[in-house]
Amino acid sequence: MSFLRYLFLGLLALCLLILALANRGAVTLRLLPEDVGTYIGFGQGFTAPLFVVIFLAMAVGLMIGFFWEWLREHKHRAEARSERAQKERLEKELARTRATSEQDEVLALVDNPR
């Protein structure tokens, strides 16, 4: 099974390397369109290779997806937390009940020998 994992990771690395080599051209990213940016006075941007932009976009997309999933699963985590607390409460109650029932059985034997 680990062989398949390493094979998959190697193929993925090879595909990403080919993608990076094919997209080495420089692109300029701006927050606003050039005309609007110069009108407002915020025409700044940065230049990077296209593959860096693609990889950053994938990373940001993954992080947004992970965060979205974390928010979506909140109700399941809250339910598990409450069930765990209820289980612990019931275990303590059972331990108390067993302790009192053992004492009662001993007293019953002393009081009423057979």
C-alpha positions in Angstrom: 0.0 0.0 0.0 2.8 2.4 0.8 4.3 1.6 -2.7 1.1 2.9 -4.3 1.2 6.0 -2.1 4.8 6.8 -3.2 3.9 6.1 -6.8 1.0 8.5 -6.6 3.1 11.2 -4.9 5.8 10.8 -7.5 3.4 11.1 -10.4 1.8 14.1 -8.7 5.2 15.8 -8.3 6.1 15.0 -11.9 2.8 16.6 -13.1 3.4 19.7 -10.9 7.0 20.0 -12.2 5.8 19.8 -15.9 3.1 22.4 -15.1 5.7 24.7 -13.6 8.1 24.3 -16.5 5.3 25.0 -19.0 4.2 28.1 -17.2 7.3 30.0 -16.5 6.2 33.3 -18.1 5.9 36.3 -15.9 2.5 37.8 -15.1 1.6 40.9 -13.2 -1.2 40.7 -10.6 -3.0 43.8 -9.6 -5.7 44.3 -7.0 -7.6 46.8 -9.3 -7.7 47.3 -13.0 -4.8 49.5 -14.2 -7.0 52.6 -15.1 -9.0 52.5 -11.9 -5.8 51.9 -9.9 -4.1 55.0 -11.3 -7.2 57.1 -10.8 -7.4 56.1 -7.1 -3.7 56.2 -6.6 -3.4 52.5 -5.8 -2.0 51.0 -9.0 0.4 48.6 -7.3 0.9 45.0 -8.3 3.5 42.3 -8.3 5.1 40.2 -11.0 5.5 36.5 -10.6 5.8 33.4 -12.8 2.5 32.0 -13.8 3.1 28.6 -12.1 3.6 30.5 -8.7 0.2 32.1 -9.2 -1.4 28.8 -10.1 0.1 27.0 -7.0 -0.9 29.9 -4.7 -4.4 29.8 -6.1 -4.6 26.0 -5.4 -3.2 26.5 -1.9 -5.7 29.3 -1.1 -8.5 27.2 -2.5 -7.6 24.3 -0.3 -7.4 26.5 2.7 -10.8 28.0 2.0 -12.2 24.5 1.5 -10.7 23.2 4.7 -12.1 26.2 6.7 -15.5 25.8 5.1 -15.6 22.0 6.0 -14.4 22.8 9.5 -17.4 25.3 9.9 -19.8 22.8 8.3 -18.8 20.0 10.7 -19.2 22.2 13.8 -22.6 20.6 14.7 -21.1 17.1 14.6 -18.2 18.1 16.9 -20.6 19.8 19.3 -22.9 16.7 19.3 -19.9 14.4 20.0 -18.7 16.7 22.8 -22.1 16.6 24.5 -22.5 12.8 24.0 -19.0 12.4 25.6 -20.0 14.5 28.5 -23.2 12.6 29.0 -21.3 9.3 28.8 -18.8 10.5 31.5 -21.7 11.6 33.7 -23.5 8.3 33.3 -20.3 6.3 34.1 -19.8 8.3 37.3 -23.5 7.7 38.2 -23.0 4.0 37.5 -19.9 3.8 39.7 -21.8 5.5 42.6 -24.7 3.1 42.2 -22.4 0.1 42.2 -20.7 1.4 45.3 -23.9 1.9 47.2 -25.4 -1.5 46.0 -22.3 -3.3 47.2 -22.7 -1.7 50.6 -26.4 -2.6 50.7 -25.7 -6.2 49.9 -23.2 -6.5 52.7 -25.6 -4.9 55.2 -28.3 -7.2 54.0 -26.2 -10.3 54.6 -25.2 -9.1 58.0 -28.8 -8.2 59.0 -30.4 -11.3 57.4 -28.1 -14.3 57.5 -29.3 -17.4 55.6 
